[in-house]
Amino acid sequence: MNAIEVKNFSKIYKGDIRAVDNISFDVNEGIIFGFLGPNGAGKSSTIKMLITLTKITKGTARIFGVDIQKEPSKVRELIGYVPQEISADGSLTGYENLLLSAKLYDIPSKERKERIKNILDIMGLSERAKSLVTTYSGGMVRRLEIGQAMLHRPRLLFLDEPTIGLDPAGRKLVWEHIRKLNKEWNTTIFLTTHYMEEAEDLCDQIGIIDHGKISIIDSPEALKEKVGAGTITVTLDLENHPKDAKKYLASLLTGLAISISELSPQKWQFIVHNAPKNAPKILQLLNDNHIYIKDLEIKSPTIDDAFLKFTGTQLDEDSSKDNWKAVKQQRRTFKRLG
């Protein structure tokens, strides 16, 4: 079953500004789906329509088969949403924040204690449940906010920049808990991020949107393969081989190397399709012909390369830093007022 089905989706603002322009896509149940795009590409408008915060201009969308326009209340029961901005109350403890959320979600009183305990356990916050949230690290606050969004056990969780501003250790800890929700609770995750490592490490599928249109949707590996060639850079001892080394190497690597470049007298770069797969074959050929390999570097296409290919621009992490400055200022105020 599809968690999300979007057909001919559009959001048009005054002045015929097409934030989202007739897009269609599906998200399978049980996966982690990454939604990437430059600033102004239509990510936020798409999410706001899907979570029923803004009206659709044209098209339809269903969440687990429920029409978001005809039954918005039922859709809200099926989803959770964690925005970039702070949603936890710093003047309360972690437990009190979760209790407040449980009441807002109208979770029966006899179930609240057990649900809160489960959330604290899965998000790794049990030992700090009674501490004020103003004493939490950024990563702990983020995990608490994700926990709040999961209290009513939604089947689909939307995460907007879930690790913005966190240090690498904090970011990876949040990843770990996102994976837990996905694997242990079979929660479908729909996330936006400016971190390519995050998209590649977490996501089963990645959708790239640009100028309001879907450029491509595929797995991280398939996206990288669509970029094309990778590189194998080697330092070789060719002293006892023909003087025209380039021609000699080309004859050995026919069908494997797209091109061969001499970077220095001993250093060579081979452009090849699927570098990790073909590298052992190339190394074996060199070894069979008594060519000594002194050094080796293999570089495959990256998600950054794929993003560049399908949007014509690099994903702007600086803009994420700008967003984080605003969030960080909010967090400072949050701690001061807590």
C-alpha positions, 0 to 999 in steps of 0.5 A: 500500500502507498503511504502517499499518493499525489496526482497533478498536485499544484500550489499557485499563489497570487501573481500566478506564482507556481510554487508546486507545478502539477507534480505526481508521485507515490511514497511506499508504506514503511520506507524513509523518503527524502525530499530534496530541492534548492530553496524555493523549489516547492518542498515546504509548499508540498509538505504544508498541503500534505499535512493539511496546513494549506489548501491545494490549488489543483490536484489530489492527494491521499494518505493511506488512501484517505483524501486530504481534501475530503477528510482532513481530520482523518488524515491528521490522525494518520500523520505526525509533523515535526517542524524546524521551529521549537515545539517543546516547552522549556519551562516543563520537563520532558515527561510533562511535555509528552503528557501535554501532547498526549492530552492534546492528542486526546489519548485516553488517560489510562494509556498515557503513562505507558505511551509516554514510557515507550516514547522515552525509551525509544528516543533514549530520554528515560533518564532525563524525563524529569529534567527541564527541557531548558537543560537538554542539548539540541539533539535531546530537544529534537528527539523529544519533539519527534517523540511528541509527534509519535505519541498518537502512533501515526503511520506517517511522520513528516520531519522538516530538517530534523538535524538542522544545527546539530553537531555530527554526533548529535545528528547521528544519534537522531538518525539512529532513533529515526531508524528505530521508529521506521524499523520497530514501529513500521513508521513511514518517514517523509523528511527534508534535509540539506545534508547529503550525507543524511539523505544517503545514509537514511533514505530508501528513496529520494525525490528531487524537486526543482522549480516546483516540478519533480526532477526524479525519484529513485533510490540513492544508489540508482541516483548515483548510477544515473550520474554516470562514471566514477574515477579510479586514480592509480600510481603505477610502475610502468618502467619495464613496459612500452614507452607509449604507456597511455596507448598500452593501458588503453589496449589493456582496459578496452571495454572497461575504461571510458578514458585514460588520463596521465596526471603525472609520469606515474599517476593515472586516472581512469574514468569508468562506469560503476567504479567500485564494481569494475575496479577489481577487474582493472586491478586484476588486469594490471596485476596479470600484466605485471604492472605494479600498483603503488597507490589507489583511489576509487571515487564513485558518483555522490548524491551531491553529483546527482543533485547537481545533474538533476537541478543544475545547482549544488544543494545550498547548505549555507541556506540551511545554516541561515535557517539554523541561525534563526532557529538557534536564536529561538533556542537561546530565547527558549532557554532564557525564558525557560 
